[in-house]
Amino acid sequence: MDRRIMFFLIVVGFSLVLEAYTYFGLRSLLSSQRQKSVFNWVFITQLLFLIWCMYQIFKGTITASPLRDASSNFYIGLVFSSFVAKLIFSIGILLQDSGRLLFGSYNYIASLISGENTTSFIPDRRNFITNVALVSAGIPFIGMLYGITVGKYRYTVEKIRLVFGNLPSAFNGLKVVQISDIHSGSFDDKDAVLKGIHMINALQPDLILFTGDLVNGQKDEIDPYIEVFAKLQARYGKYAVLGNHDYYGLQTVPKEQHEAYTKDFHSKYEDMGFTLLKNENAAVEVNGQKIYLLGVENWGAGRFFQKYGDLDKATAGIEDDPFTILMSHDPTHWTEKVLDYKRPIPLTLSGHTHGMQFGVNFAGIKWSPVQYRYKHWSGLYQEKGQYLYVNRGFGFLGWPGRVGMWPEITLFELHNTENNVDKLL
């Protein structure tokens, strides 16, 4: 049996079990027969609609198209959001039922010991607990619906002001915009993406630095958006590095085609006006003074990630100890290789984590499940006199939405100590 068909059947089977548990849990809240009859029809209707959505998703994977559209993203988002909400609700009901079973077992054993018969060993469900489970599921469901319709294109500008002792005076006040994780294969609205481009240009950046994952897995995913990203403007240029997803397309073509595939893919950066740095550096000169941009290929901790990044190659030919900005897609590279490198790198820019596209980033509270996987997952970090910034990403991957962790455009304003400007986090 085709693996995709088997996966589809497993997902459908598990979802049906979840639907059944959700059905009986919700139905227990109703009292009259009329309410239960109406509920039956409503529940069956939504179930059939979700099955139809799953079929549309499955049909889309069969076509193997690298591009998404609004309808397919909506189907994926709705099915997953519904699944998460029902899973949360079912867990709440399961915890209650486990307690009921425990009390029932205790009552049964007690009746055997005492010799007294009882007609009901297991207590009834408590509506209060079921309602709590319902609210606990409903809040994230509503948030996820917002995430798949509005949140995924709710671009947010984060402004970071930093002070460095070795920043040349000619670069005082330098405005650097970072974007990351475009994942163009997931986009479904060119006008919405263009809105983000206009927001970047309105910042009037001196440099635009893109820290990897242009596509999900196929080089041609960016084709419909090349002209969109070509509109980005920066006074001293636009630079980019590769992310882990930018290598995945090589796995889909024979080895003898790797060179041609790579050449064609990298040419797309040129078409957008970006200079792609592959373990290389580029000097930016202003009034006779220079800073260097370092760009490494992807390097990620763990056996599942490419380790092509080479700092020695990226710093080759650089004399003395100039001010440098490193672009490295995966933030684990900073911990494993950059912090203790033979020459200090004042500022490293990364992405990769997306902030898991779900979390809280409000009123000084920052949380996401991804923090249990990555030590450095969003925002600014400082160790050993060096900075790392992890961008939440411009696009989205997998689940086509964002909640709390909105797509990010980061504006850095760099100053030297001569101007005595405080750091603003």
Salt bridges, closest charged atoms under 4 A:
ASP2 OD1 - ARG4 NE 3.45
GLU19 OE2 - LYS86 NZ 2.50
ASP97 OD1 - ARG100 NH1 2.88
ASP97 OD2 - ARG125 NH2 2.60
GLU158 OE2 - ARG392 NH1 3.31
ASP181 OD1 - HIS183 NE2 3.68
ASP181 OD1 - HIS329 NE2 3.81
ASP181 OD1 - HIS354 NE2 3.19
ASP188 OD2 - LYS152 NZ 2.78
ASP206 OD1 - ARG235 NH1 3.96
ASP213 OD2 - HIS183 NE2 3.30
ASP213 OD2 - HIS329 NE2 3.27
ASP220 OD1 - LYS219 NZ 3.16
ASP220 OD1 - LYS268 NZ 3.44
ASP223 OD1 - LYS268 NZ 2.77
GLU227 OE2 - LYS190 NZ 3.78
ASP264 OD2 - LYS219 NZ 2.70
ASP264 OD2 - LYS268 NZ 3.86
ASP312 OD1 - LYS342 NZ 3.46
ASP330 OD2 - HIS352 NE2 3.49
ASP340 OD1 - LYS384 NZ 2.47
GLU383 OE2 - LYS375 NZ 3.87
GLU383 OE2 - HIS376 NE2 3.54
GLU408 OE1 - ARG392 NH1 3.58
GLU413 OE2 - ARG161 NH2 3.36
GLU413 OE2 - HIS415 NE2 2.69
